[in-house]
């Protein structure tokens, strides 16, 4: 069972980035800045946004 392409969009992946960064920061006690994120065959490269 995977994530349907109809449900997950690039914009939704972008909105999930800070949530993942906070979860990793809490778990490992360090600040994380993701360079790219892939969920359900949708990849977003955040290096372009800088």
N, C-alpha and C positions, 0 to 999 in steps of 0.2 A: 504494500500500500504506500503510495507516494502522495506528493502534493500536486493537485491538479493545476495545470497552467491557467485555467479559467479563473481560479480563485486567487492565485498569487501573481502579482504584477511587479514590475521593476520599482514602482513608487512604494509599494508595501515593503519590499526588501530594504529600500533606503530608510524607511521609518523604523525598521527593526534593528538597524545598526547600533544605535545608542543603547538599546536594551541588551544586546549581546555584549557590548563593551562593559556595561555596568556589571553584568553577571560575572564576566571573567575577572573584573577588578575585585569584586567581593570574594570570589573563590581563591584567587592567587595573591591578593593584597598589593597589586601593582596596577598602574594605569595602562590601558590598552587602547590603541588607535588602529582599527582595522584598515588595511589598504584595499582589500576587496572582500566581497561576501557572495557566496553562491548558495542558493536555496532552490531546490526543485528545478534545476536546469536554467535558472535565471541568475546570471552573474552581473554584479555591479562593481565597477572599479572606482573607488573613491579618490584615487590620486588625481583624476581629472578635475575634481571639484575644488582642489586647493588653489 
